[in-house]
Amino acid sequence: MRSAAATASRYLGGEAPALDTVELDSTHGAEFIDADMQLQKYRAQLDAMESVALKADASRDFIRAIADEL
């Protein structure tokens, strides 16, 4: 049995949190999530990732350093 999972997601948020939506793209099509409990989980995941991610300048410098080593 072969199994493959490929999912892309986008968090679409703005000034009115009640209109926030998560779009999940998979091999079965798009799914839109707008239930507050589910959105809270996605917000928490994004907050956690942003807290450990490099800032834009540091990220560019890191990528350039790797490219220079190639």
N, C-alpha and C positions, 0 to 999 in steps of 0.2 A: 504494500500500500504506500503510495506517495502522498505527501502532504506539503503544501506550500501556502504560506500566508504572506500577503503583501497588503499593508494598509497604510494609507497616508491620512493625516488628519490636519484640519485647520480649525483654529479657534477664532471665530469672528465676533469680536466684541467692540463696544463703543461706549458712548456717553450714557446710554440707557441699558444697564445690565439685564433688564427684563427681556431685551431683544437679542441677547447673546445666543450664539448657536455654535455647536461643534459639528463640522462636516467630516465624516469618515468615508474615505474612498477605498473600496476593496475590489476584488475580482467579481464580486456580486453586485456592484453598483454603489451608489452613494447612499449614506444614511445620515439624517440630520437629527441632532440631539439638542433639545432645548429645555428639558426638565431641570429645575433648579438643583435638585440633589445630585444629578449626574454632572451638571456644569460645575458645581462646587468641587467635585473630584478632579475635573480637568483643570480648573483654576489652580488648585493645590499642586498638581503635577507641573504646570507651567511655572508657577512661583518657585518650586524646588529647583527646576532646571535653570531658571534665570539666576538663582542665587549662586550657582556654581559655574555658570558660563563665563567665559572671558568677555570683556568689554570689546566693542567693535575694533578699536585700534589695536588692542593686544591680540585679538583674533587674526587680524590681517598680518601683524608682525610674525605671529606663530606660523601662519600658512606660508609667508615669504621665506622664513627660515627653513622650513621643510623643503620648499621648492628649490632653494639655493643648494641644498644638500644632494639633490638628485643629479 
